[in-house]
Amino acid sequence: MLSWVHDGRRNRSGRSGSALAENLDAWAARDAPGTSRPVTDGLDAVRFPGTAQYEAHHRDRVAGLHAALAEALQGRGEAWEELNALTDEDAGVDHPVTVRAVAACRTLASVYRDLALAEPGFAEEYQGEASMFTDAADRFAEHGPFA
């Protein structure tokens, strides 16, 4: 489903949705004389002008959020590598690596919350991830990474 959305709602034929709908209009009109556009007249892009532009904007926004997620995951991975190099005595709540790990977890939680709003179909999963990273950030900030 995500690849379908990211591809601009293309079907397996590779043709755009509007081109496919027009083709289906021609096909349906052969069997239903008097109905000029039985498929395209029911599309949001026809019934609600601006829908196609909104969907394109939404796809761009979601793509930006996924790019932010990839960057945040990379930052978290780097922070975790640094944490793994520390000893229990070194890694207090004020240690720069701990502070970086807390910030990375908070950033991930924020991006997941934004994704939950942008992609309601995956909201439950995204909210779960946001909650997990918020809890980790709170725990590290209060007790350090090895508590």
Protein Blocks (a to p, Z undefined) as FASTA:
>chain_A
ZZmmmnoopafkopafklmmmmmmmmmmmmmghiablmlmmpmklmmghklmmmmmmmmm
mmmmmmmmmmmmmmmmmmmmmmmmpcfklmcfklmklmmmmmmmmmmmmmmmmmmmmmmm
lmmmmmmmmmmmmmmmmmmmmnojkZZ
